[in-house]
């Protein structure tokens, strides 16, 4: 290639080379309509006010130090977006082919495994809110911990109901003493 052609093409080649880069997220602003980032690129280059484009219906706020792919639209570093962000520090590993998981840095996860769905609250509460009804279509509901009814103000537990039922009696129909405890325990 002649020197003149190389010289003429150099700015275009440079813009093409700089169109995509690995980015380290340094600041995240989730208060804006489109999440805003500050990112570090090659050789410590810092870009401010970078939009992070996320998939509709899914959103997250990555922690500083997460990595992303920065695209310089039109080859201009003055107008870039981050299209993906990941954090190798917290990514779940060793999933089987076809499995999917939603996770965070605290260890909370929803894991769609090949054998069923696992919800791990990482020791934190799980709350279902703002719904008039929760329906489970299952032949068996298995609970390994205590169940507490908070519908009444006294907060009766299932164990408390069992104890009350198992020792309850009624007056006899003929005015005699109370009946015996139930034969069939709860």
SVG drawing of the C-alpha trace seen along z (x, -y; Angstrom):
<svg xmlns="http://www.w3.org/2000/svg" viewBox="-78 -14 83 56">
<polyline fill="none" stroke="black" stroke-width="0.4" points="0.0,0.0 1.4,-3.4 2.3,-5.8 -0.3,-8.3 -3.1,-5.7 -1.9,-4.5 -1.8,-8.0 -5.3,-8.8 -6.7,-5.6 -5.0,-5.9 -7.7,-8.0 -10.4,-5.6 -8.4,-2.6 -7.9,-4.2 -11.6,-4.9 -12.5,-1.3 -9.9,0.0 -11.3,-2.2 -15.0,-1.3 -15.1,1.4 -13.2,1.8 -13.2,3.6 -14.4,1.2 -14.0,1.2 -17.0,-0.4 -15.9,-2.9 -19.1,-4.9 -22.7,-3.9 -25.7,-6.4 -29.0,-4.5 -31.1,-7.7 -31.3,-8.6 -33.7,-7.4 -30.9,-5.4 -28.3,-4.2 -25.2,-6.4 -21.6,-5.2 -18.1,-6.3 -15.7,-3.8 -12.0,-3.3 -10.8,-2.1 -7.4,-1.6 -4.4,-3.1 -6.5,-4.7 -8.7,-6.6 -11.8,-7.7 -15.2,-8.3 -18.0,-10.0 -21.8,-10.0 -21.8,-6.7 -25.2,-5.2 -25.6,-1.6 -28.1,0.2 -29.9,3.0 -32.3,5.7 -35.9,4.6 -37.5,6.1 -34.2,6.8 -32.1,4.3 -29.2,4.4 -26.7,2.1 -23.3,3.5 -20.7,2.8 -17.6,0.7 -14.9,3.0 -17.4,4.9 -16.4,5.2 -18.3,4.3 -18.1,3.8 -17.9,0.2 -19.0,-0.7 -17.9,-4.1 -20.9,-4.8 -19.7,-6.1 -16.1,-5.5 -16.2,-8.6 -15.2,-8.0 -17.3,-11.1 -20.5,-9.1 -20.2,-5.7 -22.5,-3.1 -21.9,0.0 -23.9,2.9 -23.1,5.6 -21.7,5.8 -20.5,8.8 -18.6,9.3 -16.3,12.2 -16.0,11.9 -19.6,13.0 -20.6,15.0 -22.0,18.4 -19.9,21.2 -20.3,24.8 -23.9,24.5 -25.0,27.3 -25.7,26.6 -29.1,24.9 -29.3,23.8 -30.1,20.1 -29.5,18.2 -30.2,14.8 -27.7,13.8 -26.1,11.0 -23.0,10.3 -24.6,11.4 -25.2,15.0 -28.9,14.7 -30.0,16.6 -32.8,18.1 -31.3,21.1 -33.2,22.8 -31.5,26.2 -32.1,29.3 -33.9,30.9 -36.0,28.0 -35.8,24.4 -33.8,23.5 -34.3,20.2 -31.5,19.4 -32.2,16.4 -28.6,16.4 -29.9,16.1 -32.1,13.1 -35.9,12.9 -37.9,13.6 -41.0,11.5 -44.0,11.8 -45.9,8.6 -48.8,6.7 -50.8,9.7 -54.3,10.7 -53.6,14.4 -50.7,16.9 -51.6,20.2 -49.5,23.4 -50.8,26.2 -48.9,29.1 -49.9,32.4 -47.5,31.8 -46.3,28.7 -43.3,29.6 -42.1,27.1 -39.1,28.0 -39.4,25.1 -42.1,23.6 -45.2,22.0 -46.6,18.9 -50.1,17.5 -50.0,13.8 -53.6,13.3 -54.7,12.9 -52.9,10.5 -51.7,13.4 -49.3,14.9 -50.3,18.5 -47.8,21.1 -48.8,24.5 -47.1,26.1 -49.3,24.0 -52.4,25.1 -51.3,28.7 -50.9,28.5 -54.2,26.8 -56.0,29.4 -54.3,32.4 -55.5,31.6 -58.9,30.0 -62.0,31.4 -65.8,30.8 -68.6,31.1 -70.6,34.3 -74.0,34.0 -75.7,35.4 -74.1,32.8 -71.4,35.1 -67.7,34.4 -65.5,33.4 -64.7,35.7 -61.3,37.4 -58.5,35.8 -58.8,36.5 -57.7,40.0 -56.3,38.8 -53.6,36.2 -53.0,33.3"/>
</svg>
